Amino acid sequence: MKAIKLLVIAAVMALATPAFSQELSFGAKVGLNLSSATIKSGGEKADDIKMLPGLNVGVFADMNFSELLALEAGLQYEQKGYKFTYKEQGEELKDKYAIQYLTIPVNLRANLAMGDNTLYFLAGPTFGLGLSAKETVEYNGEKESESAKFGNGEEDDIKRMNVGLLFGAGFDLSSNLGFRVTYDLGLSNLVPKGDSDNKCTTGVIGVALTFKF
């Protein structure tokens, strides 16, 4: 419930901001996420974590305070997670954790005009609400999948809310097309009842094409 309240508050803040802006423009984006995770269990850091590709698609609004400065808020569906392979004495274990999120990014945007085009930089928080999660384990060729349970209790698998900090840069063309590259640093420990010795945080590289309406 707290996670839902935080997401609603972020959405209200994003929607309320246009009242204070002079210009408002809208856009859409679609792209690729390359997601990974930093995992510690019992104080031991997991090795051989590999990137998991996924989709990111959404809409956004730019609220321009001046030619140089804007606030960009959006709503997007994205896939995060990780995978790793463990081998020892001829045995092989593959583990893939895929998580679907509804995310609200709220970023400060700095614009730099380059003729009719615009180079820009982004920075700000992201608020992600977990929609579903699935773990797929393959052991010696036998594969098994199971849905993960969201929550904060000892019997839960993963926390639903994932707060992060996003950094990025992009380029808008005069044709209203553009592209951007971002990195979303997860700040939330996704392990229920986790601590500094038992934690999982995500890190996501995003590449997307954009279109301004």
C-alpha positions as CSV (number, residue, x, y, z in Angstrom):
1,M,0.0,0.0,0.0
2,K,2.8,2.4,0.8
3,A,4.4,1.7,-2.6
4,I,1.1,2.6,-4.4
5,K,0.8,5.8,-2.4
6,L,4.3,6.9,-3.3
7,L,3.6,6.2,-7.0
8,V,0.4,8.2,-6.8
9,I,2.2,11.1,-5.1
10,A,4.8,11.1,-7.8
11,A,2.1,11.1,-10.5
12,V,0.3,14.0,-8.9
13,M,3.5,16.0,-8.7
14,A,4.3,15.3,-12.3
15,L,0.8,16.3,-13.5
16,A,0.6,19.4,-11.3
17,T,3.8,20.9,-12.6
18,P,2.4,22.1,-16.0
19,A,0.5,24.8,-14.2
20,F,3.8,26.5,-13.5
21,S,5.4,26.1,-16.9
22,Q,5.2,28.3,-19.9
23,E,5.4,25.6,-22.6
24,L,4.2,22.0,-22.7
25,S,5.1,19.4,-25.3
26,F,4.5,15.7,-25.5
27,G,6.4,12.7,-26.8
28,A,6.6,8.9,-26.9
29,K,9.6,6.5,-26.7
30,V,10.4,2.9,-27.4
31,G,13.6,1.1,-26.8
32,L,15.8,-1.5,-25.2
33,N,16.7,-2.1,-21.6
34,L,20.0,-3.9,-20.6
35,S,19.4,-4.7,-17.0
36,S,21.6,-6.2,-14.3
37,A,21.8,-6.4,-10.5
38,T,24.2,-6.2,-7.6
39,I,23.4,-9.0,-5.2
40,K,24.8,-9.8,-1.8
41,S,23.8,-12.9,0.3
42,G,25.2,-13.4,3.8
43,G,27.7,-10.7,3.1
44,E,29.0,-12.5,0.0
45,K,28.7,-10.7,-3.3
46,A,27.4,-12.8,-6.2
47,D,29.7,-13.0,-9.2
48,D,29.0,-13.6,-12.9
49,I,25.7,-11.6,-13.0
50,K,24.9,-10.9,-16.7
51,M,22.7,-8.4,-18.4
52,L,19.1,-9.3,-19.3
53,P,17.6,-7.5,-22.3
54,G,14.1,-6.2,-22.1
55,L,11.6,-3.6,-23.5
56,N,10.9,0.0,-22.4
57,V,8.1,1.9,-23.9
58,G,6.2,5.0,-22.7
59,V,5.1,8.6,-23.0
60,F,6.4,11.8,-21.6
61,A,5.8,15.5,-21.3
62,D,8.4,18.3,-21.3
63,M,7.5,21.4,-19.2
64,N,9.8,24.1,-20.4
65,F,10.8,26.9,-18.0
66,S,13.2,28.4,-20.5
67,E,15.1,27.5,-23.6
68,L,17.8,25.9,-21.4
69,L,15.8,24.2,-18.7
70,A,12.8,21.9,-18.5
71,L,11.2,19.3,-16.4
72,E,10.4,16.0,-18.0
73,A,7.8,13.6,-16.4
74,G,6.7,10.3,-18.0
75,L,4.9,7.0,-17.6
76,Q,6.5,3.9,-19.0
77,Y,6.3,0.1,-19.0
78,E,9.7,-1.5,-18.7
79,Q,11.4,-4.9,-18.1
80,K,14.2,-5.3,-15.7
81,G,16.1,-8.2,-14.1
82,Y,19.2,-10.2,-14.3
83,K,20.6,-13.7,-15.2
84,F,23.6,-15.7,-14.3
85,T,25.2,-19.1,-15.0
86,Y,26.9,-21.2,-12.3
87,K,29.2,-24.1,-13.2
88,E,31.0,-26.5,-10.9
89,Q,32.3,-30.0,-11.4
90,G,30.3,-30.5,-14.6
91,E,27.1,-29.2,-13.1
92,E,25.4,-26.1,-14.7
93,L,22.8,-23.9,-13.2
94,K,21.2,-21.0,-15.1
95,D,19.0,-18.5,-13.3
96,K,16.9,-15.7,-14.9
97,Y,14.9,-13.2,-12.9
98,A,12.5,-11.0,-15.1
99,I,10.5,-8.2,-13.5
100,Q,7.9,-6.0,-15.2
101,Y,7.5,-2.4,-13.9
102,L,5.3,0.6,-14.4
103,T,7.7,3.5,-13.9
104,I,7.3,7.2,-13.4
105,P,10.5,9.1,-14.2
106,V,10.7,12.8,-13.1
107,N,13.8,14.4,-14.6
108,L,15.4,17.8,-14.8
109,R,16.4,18.4,-18.4
110,A,19.1,20.8,-19.6
111,N,18.9,21.7,-23.3
112,L,21.7,22.9,-25.6
113,A,20.5,24.2,-29.1
114,M,22.6,23.0,-32.0
115,G,21.1,24.7,-35.0
116,D,17.6,23.3,-35.5
117,N,18.5,20.3,-33.3
118,T,18.8,19.9,-29.5
119,L,21.3,18.1,-27.4
120,Y,20.0,17.5,-23.9
121,F,21.0,16.0,-20.5
122,L,18.7,14.3,-18.0
123,A,18.9,13.7,-14.2
124,G,16.2,12.8,-11.6
125,P,14.4,10.1,-9.7
126,T,12.4,7.2,-11.0
127,F,9.5,5.5,-9.1
128,G,8.8,1.9,-10.3
129,L,5.9,-0.3,-9.2
130,G,6.3,-4.0,-9.8
131,L,3.6,-5.6,-11.9
132,S,4.9,-9.1,-12.1
133,A,8.1,-11.1,-11.6
134,K,9.2,-14.5,-12.7
135,E,12.2,-16.6,-11.9
136,T,13.3,-19.3,-14.4
137,V,15.8,-21.9,-13.3
138,E,17.5,-24.3,-15.7
139,Y,19.5,-27.1,-14.1
140,N,21.4,-29.6,-16.4
141,G,19.0,-29.0,-19.2
142,E,15.7,-29.1,-17.2
143,K,13.9,-25.7,-17.0
144,E,11.4,-24.6,-14.4
145,S,9.6,-21.2,-14.0
146,E,7.8,-19.8,-11.0
147,S,6.1,-16.4,-10.4
148,A,7.6,-14.3,-7.6
149,K,5.5,-12.9,-4.7
150,F,5.7,-9.2,-4.0
151,G,5.8,-7.9,-0.5
152,N,7.9,-6.9,2.5
153,G,7.4,-10.0,4.6
154,E,9.8,-12.9,5.3
155,E,7.8,-15.2,3.0
156,D,7.8,-12.8,0.1
157,D,10.3,-12.9,-2.7
158,I,10.7,-9.3,-3.8
159,K,9.7,-5.8,-2.8
160,R,7.2,-4.1,-5.1
161,M,8.5,-0.6,-5.1
162,N,11.8,0.2,-6.8
163,V,13.1,3.8,-6.5
164,G,16.1,4.8,-8.6
165,L,18.2,7.7,-9.9
166,L,18.4,8.3,-13.6
167,F,21.1,10.0,-15.6
168,G,21.1,10.3,-19.4
169,A,21.6,12.3,-22.6
170,G,19.8,12.5,-25.9
171,F,19.5,14.3,-29.2
172,D,16.3,15.8,-30.7
173,L,16.2,16.3,-34.5
174,S,14.3,19.0,-36.2
175,S,12.1,16.2,-37.7
176,N,10.8,15.5,-34.1
177,L,12.6,12.2,-34.1
178,G,15.4,11.6,-31.6
179,F,17.3,9.2,-29.4
180,R,18.5,8.9,-25.9
181,V,20.8,6.8,-23.7
182,T,20.1,6.5,-19.9
183,Y,21.3,4.7,-16.8
184,D,18.9,4.0,-14.0
185,L,20.7,3.3,-10.7
186,G,18.4,1.4,-8.4
187,L,18.5,2.7,-4.8
188,S,15.9,0.3,-3.3
189,N,17.0,-3.0,-1.7
190,L,14.6,-5.4,-3.3
191,V,15.1,-8.2,-0.7
192,P,12.2,-8.3,1.8
193,K,13.6,-7.8,5.3
194,G,17.0,-7.3,3.7
195,D,20.0,-5.4,5.1
196,S,23.5,-4.4,4.0
197,D,24.6,-8.1,3.9
198,N,21.5,-9.3,2.1
199,K,20.5,-7.0,-0.7
200,C,19.6,-6.8,-4.4
201,T,19.7,-3.5,-6.4
202,T,19.1,-3.1,-10.1
203,G,21.1,-1.1,-12.7
204,V,19.6,-0.5,-16.1
205,I,21.1,0.9,-19.3
206,G,18.4,2.2,-21.6
207,V,18.6,3.0,-25.3
208,A,15.4,4.5,-26.9
209,L,14.1,6.2,-30.0
210,T,11.8,9.2,-29.2
211,F,9.2,11.1,-31.1
212,K,7.8,14.6,-30.2
213,F,4.1,15.3,-31.1
